[in-house]
Amino acid sequence: MGNDTRPYRTRNYFEAENSFGSSPVYRYGTTLNNPQLKSETKEGLEFGTELLFFNRRIGLNASVYKDNTFDQIIPVKTSTATGFNFQYINAGNFENKGIELALNATPVDGDFRWDMNVNWAKNVNTVVELAEGIDNYTITSFFFASINATEGEAFGTIRGTNFQYKDGQKVITSDGYYAIDDSIQTIGNATPDWNLGFSNTFSYKGFSLRTLFDMQMGGDIFSLNTAFGRATGLYEETAGLNAKGNPKRDPVAEGGGVLLEGVQEDGSQNTTYAPASQWGQVWQYGSNNPAAAYVFDASYIKLRELAFSYKFPQSTLGNLPIKNLELSVVGRNLAILYSNVTHFDPEVTRSSGNAQGYESGTYPTPRTYGFNVKFNF
C-alpha cells in the first residue's frame, strides 16, 4: 500500500494571477514538477495479541510493528539557475518500528465501579536512505534553526549552531558571553521517547466521574518565542537581581550584568559578568546565543479531560416521551501538571504536517468547558 501524489505535480503549467488592467497575467510556478513521479509504497509487518483475564475484568492488547515507506514525494532545493527553487522527487526509505500496549481493567465492580484504561506507545523512526546525492532534506527552516530528515538519523532532527564545550561544560568568552560552535549540527529531535494516556471512570448508581491524563516523555522543541522574549527583555529571567544582589539590567561597572554558568577557555570557572542592560547583549539570539539555547525537552503531563455526569433513572422520567436522559459537565485541556518549559505549551507546534518540533507565536490549546444533554426518544 502507499500514497499517490496530489494533482498537478507531474506537469508544469502556468498559474493565473490578477490581471494587469485589461491584460491577463500568468506565471510559471517556482517548483519543477516531475512527470516521472512514482506513488509512495509502504511495506510493513505487525503482530498483535488480545488477552482477557478474570472474567474479562482485565484485558491486554499488545502489538509490535515495523514498516518502511519508499519513494516518498518531497520537494528538494535546486539551483535557481534552472528557473526553479525546488523540484519534486521520489526519495528514499523511511522506517518506523514500535510497540503499542493497551491495558483495560475493572479493579472494583458493584454499586460502585471503577474502570481504568492505560494506552502506551513507543515509536522509533529512522531515515534509512534519501535520494542519491542527498544526505539531508530540510523540511522547514526559520531564522537560525531548521527541522530535517537526515540520513541515518531519526526523522525530525533539529539542526543549528551549538554551544562550545570543554570537559562537558559550556565555554564562556572573555566578554562573558557563550562561545558558539558555528558548524550546523543536530541539536535535538522532535520525536518523543514514548506517549501514554491514562483514563479512569468512577461510577455510583447514576453518577459518573471520568478523568483523562496525557503524558509525553522525551522529544525536543525549538522555541522562537523564547529567543525573541529574552532578547527583548519580555521574560522574567531578564530582570530581577543577579548573583551579587544587584539589578541585572544595571551596567556591569555598577554591579549589574549576568554571570553565565560555564568555564573560560582555559578551563577555569567563569567569573566575568555579561551586560544585560539593552538589546544585543547577553540574551541576544544568533550572535551571543546558539540555536541550541532555545531547544527544550518537550515532556509534559496534562489533565486532558474531566467529566461529571448523571443518568436519570427511567422511573423519574414518568410519562415524558424520552428515555436514557443524561446530563454532563465536561472540561478539556484543564491543566499542565508537569513541564520542563516555562513560557509556552510544549505540545504546541506551528504545523500539523511533517514540520514538528518548533513553536513560534502559536496559541496554546484553549481550556474549554461544556454542558451536554443526551436522551433518546
C-alpha positions in Angstrom: 0.0 0.0 0.0 1.0 3.6 -0.2 0.1 7.2 -1.3 -0.3 8.9 -4.6 0.8 12.4 -5.2 -1.6 15.4 -5.3 -2.8 16.7 -8.6 -0.6 18.9 -10.9 2.7 17.6 -9.7 3.6 15.7 -12.9 3.4 18.6 -15.4 4.5 22.2 -15.3 1.8 24.8 -16.1 1.1 28.5 -16.0 -0.9 29.9 -13.0 -3.3 32.7 -13.5 -2.8 35.8 -11.4 -4.6 39.2 -11.0 -4.9 40.9 -14.4 -2.8 44.0 -15.2 -5.5 46.3 -16.2 -7.3 44.5 -19.0 -4.4 42.2 -19.7 -4.4 38.7 -18.2 -1.3 37.8 -16.2 0.1 34.3 -15.9 3.3 33.0 -14.2 5.2 29.8 -14.1 5.5 28.0 -10.8 8.7 28.1 -8.8 8.7 24.3 -8.2 9.7 22.0 -11.0 7.1 19.2 -11.4 8.2 15.7 -12.3 6.5 13.5 -15.0 8.5 10.5 -13.6 7.0 10.7 -10.1 6.0 7.3 -8.7 3.5 6.6 -6.0 4.8 6.1 -2.5 4.8 2.5 -1.4 4.7 1.0 2.1 5.7 -2.4 3.3 5.1 -3.5 6.9 4.7 -6.3 9.4 2.6 -6.2 12.5 2.0 -8.8 15.2 -0.6 -8.4 18.0 -2.4 -10.2 20.7 -5.5 -9.7 22.8 -5.7 -11.3 26.3 -8.6 -11.4 28.8 -8.4 -12.5 32.4 -10.6 -12.9 35.5 -13.9 -12.9 33.6 -12.9 -10.0 31.4 -12.1 -7.7 34.3 -8.5 -7.3 32.9 -7.7 -7.1 29.3 -4.4 -6.5 27.4 -3.9 -5.6 23.8 -0.3 -5.6 22.5 1.1 -5.1 19.1 4.6 -4.6 17.6 5.2 -3.3 14.1 7.8 -2.4 11.6 7.1 -0.6 8.3 9.1 1.1 5.6 7.9 3.8 3.3 9.7 4.0 0.0 9.7 6.7 -2.7 8.3 9.5 -0.6 7.4 12.5 -2.7 9.3 15.6 -1.4 10.3 19.0 -2.9 14.1 19.4 -2.7 16.1 22.6 -3.4 17.6 23.0 -6.8 19.8 25.6 -8.5 17.9 28.8 -9.2 19.8 28.9 -12.5 17.2 26.4 -13.7 14.5 28.9 -13.2 13.0 27.0 -10.2 13.6 26.9 -6.5 12.5 23.4 -5.8 11.8 20.2 -7.7 9.7 17.2 -6.8 11.5 13.8 -6.5 10.9 10.4 -5.1 13.2 9.9 -2.1 14.4 7.0 -0.1 13.4 4.8 2.7 11.8 5.9 6.0 11.5 3.2 8.7 9.1 3.1 11.7 9.1 0.4 14.3 7.5 0.3 17.7 5.2 -1.2 20.2 1.7 -0.3 21.4 0.1 -1.6 24.6 -3.4 -1.1 25.9 -4.5 -2.3 29.4 -8.1 -2.3 30.5 -9.2 -3.2 34.0 -12.1 -3.0 36.4 -10.5 -3.0 39.9 -13.8 -2.6 41.6 -17.2 -3.8 40.4 -20.6 -3.4 42.1 -22.8 -0.4 43.0 -19.5 1.4 43.0 -17.5 0.7 39.9 -14.0 1.7 38.8 -12.9 1.3 35.2 -9.4 2.2 34.0 -7.6 2.3 30.7 -3.9 2.8 30.0 -2.5 3.2 26.5 1.3 3.3 26.0 3.1 3.7 22.7 6.7 4.0 21.6 7.8 4.6 18.0 11.4 4.7 16.7 11.8 6.2 13.2 14.9 6.3 11.1 15.7 8.0 7.8 17.4 4.9 6.3 18.0 6.5 2.9 17.3 9.7 1.0 17.7 10.3 -2.7 21.0 9.7 -4.4 23.5 12.5 -3.6 21.2 13.9 -0.8 22.0 13.2 2.9 19.8 15.8 4.5 16.4 17.2 3.5 15.3 20.4 5.1 11.6 20.1 6.0 11.4 23.8 7.1 13.7 26.4 8.4 13.3 29.6 10.5 15.9 32.2 11.3 18.8 30.1 12.7 17.4 26.6 13.1 15.7 24.0 10.9 13.7 20.8 11.0 15.2 18.0 8.9 15.1 14.5 7.6 18.8 13.5 8.0 20.0 10.2 6.5 20.9 7.7 9.3 19.1 9.7 12.0 15.6 9.9 13.3 13.1 11.9 11.3 12.5 15.4 12.6 16.1 16.4 13.6 16.5 19.9 14.8 19.7 21.4 13.3 21.6 24.6 14.0 24.5 26.1 15.9 25.6 24.8 19.3 27.5 25.8 22.4 31.2 25.1 22.6 32.1 22.7 25.4 35.2 22.0 27.4 35.2 18.9 29.6 31.4 18.8 29.4 30.9 22.5 30.4 29.9 25.4 28.3 32.7 27.7 27.3 32.3 31.4 28.2 34.2 34.1 26.2 36.3 36.8 27.8 33.3 39.2 27.3 31.1 36.9 29.5 29.0 35.5 26.5 28.6 31.9 25.4 31.2 30.7 22.9 29.4 29.4 19.8 30.2 26.5 17.6 29.1 27.8 14.2 29.0 24.4 12.5 25.5 23.3 11.7 24.7 20.1 13.6 22.0 18.1 15.1 20.9 19.8 18.4 17.6 17.9 19.0 14.9 15.7 17.7 11.1 16.2 17.8 10.2 12.5 18.2 9.1 11.7 21.7 10.5 8.7 23.6 7.0 7.5 24.4 3.4 8.6 24.9 0.9 7.5 27.5 -2.8 8.1 28.1 -4.5 7.1 31.4 -8.2 7.3 32.0 -10.4 6.4 35.0 -14.1 6.2 35.2 -15.8 6.0 38.7 -19.5 5.2 38.7 -22.0 5.0 41.5 -25.6 4.3 40.6 -26.4 7.1 38.1 -23.4 9.3 38.8 -20.1 9.0 36.9 -16.8 10.8 37.1 -14.2 10.4 34.3 -10.6 11.7 34.3 -8.1 11.5 31.4 -4.4 12.3 31.7 -2.0 12.6 28.7 1.7 12.2 29.0 4.7 12.6 26.7 8.2 11.8 27.7 11.1 13.0 25.6 11.2 14.8 22.3 12.6 18.3 21.7 11.1 21.6 20.6 12.7 24.7 19.3 11.1 27.9 20.7 11.5 31.0 18.6 9.3 32.8 21.1 11.8 32.2 23.9 14.6 33.7 21.7 12.6 36.8 21.0 11.2 37.1 24.5 14.6 37.0 26.2 16.3 39.3 23.6 13.7 42.0 24.0 13.5 41.7 27.8 9.9 40.5 28.0 10.6 37.4 30.1 11.1 37.5 33.9 14.6 35.9 33.8 15.9 39.1 32.1 15.0 41.2 35.1 15.5 40.9 38.9 18.7 40.5 40.8 22.0 38.9 39.8 24.3 36.7 42.0 25.7 39.9 43.6 22.2 41.0 44.7 22.2 43.9 42.2 19.7 44.5 39.3 20.7 42.5 36.3 19.9 45.4 34.0 22.3 47.8 35.7 25.7 48.3 33.9 28.4 45.8 34.7 30.6 48.6 36.1 27.9 49.3 38.6 27.5 45.7 39.7 24.9 44.6 37.2 25.0 42.0 34.5 24.6 38.3 34.4 27.1 35.6 35.3 26.6 32.6 33.0 27.4 29.1 34.2 30.4 27.6 32.5 34.2 27.8 32.2 36.5 30.1 30.5 38.7 29.0 27.6 41.5 27.9 29.9 39.0 25.6 31.9 38.8 27.9 34.9 35.4 28.8 36.4 33.7 31.8 34.7 33.8 35.0 36.8 33.0 37.5 34.1 29.6 39.2 34.1 28.0 39.9 30.7 25.9 43.1 30.2 22.1 42.8 30.2 21.1 46.4 30.1 19.8 46.5 26.5 19.1 44.7 23.2 22.1 42.8 21.6 23.7 41.7 24.8 23.7 38.6 26.9 20.3 37.3 25.7 20.8 38.2 22.0 20.0 35.3 19.8 22.2 34.3 16.9 25.3 36.4 17.8 25.6 35.7 21.5 23.5 32.5 21.9 23.4 29.5 19.6 20.2 27.8 18.3 20.8 25.1 21.0 20.0 27.7 23.7 16.3 27.6 22.6 15.9 23.8 22.3 13.9 22.3 25.2 12.7 19.0 26.4 9.0 18.8 25.3 8.0 16.3 28.0 4.6 17.0 29.7 1.8 15.6 31.8 -1.7 17.1 31.2 -5.1 16.8 32.8 -6.7 16.4 29.4 -10.4 15.9 30.4 -12.6 15.9 33.5 -16.3 14.9 33.1 -19.0 14.5 35.6 -22.4 13.1 34.6 -25.7 11.9 36.0 -28.0 9.5 34.2 -31.6 9.7 35.4 -33.4 6.5 36.3 -36.2 5.8 33.8 -38.7 5.8 36.7 -38.1 9.5 37.4 -39.0 10.5 33.8 -42.6 9.5 34.3 -44.6 9.9 31.1 -42.1 12.0 29.3 -41.5 10.9 25.7 -37.8 10.5 26.3 -35.5 7.9 27.9 -31.9 7.5 28.9 -31.6 11.1 29.9 -28.0 12.0 30.9 -26.6 15.4 31.9 -22.8 16.0 31.8 -20.4 18.8 32.6 -17.1 18.5 30.7 -13.8 20.3 31.0 -11.0 19.8 28.5 -7.3 20.8 28.5 -7.6 21.8 32.1 -4.1 21.9 33.4 -0.4 21.2 32.6 0.7 19.2 35.6 4.3 18.8 34.6 6.5 20.5 32.0 10.2 21.4 31.5 9.4 24.7 29.8 8.1 27.9 31.3 6.9 30.3 28.6 4.9 28.1 26.3 2.9 24.9 26.0 5.3 22.1 25.0 2.6 20.4 23.0 2.1 23.3 20.5 3.7 23.4 17.1 3.4 25.7 14.1 2.5 22.8 11.7 0.1 19.9 11.7 2.2 18.2 9.0 5.8 16.9 9.0 7.3 20.1 10.4 7.0 19.2 14.0 9.3 20.4 16.8 9.2 24.2 16.8 6.9 26.9 18.1 6.6 30.5 17.1 3.6 32.6 18.1 1.3 29.6 18.2 -1.6 29.9 20.6 -1.7 27.2 23.3 -4.6 24.7 23.2 -7.5 26.5 24.9 -9.2 25.3 28.1 -12.8 24.6 27.3 -15.9 23.8 29.3 -19.1 22.3 28.1 -22.5 21.1 29.2 -24.1 18.1 27.5 -27.7 16.8 27.4 -28.2 13.3 26.0 -31.5 11.4 25.6 -33.4 9.1 23.3 -37.0 9.0 22.1 
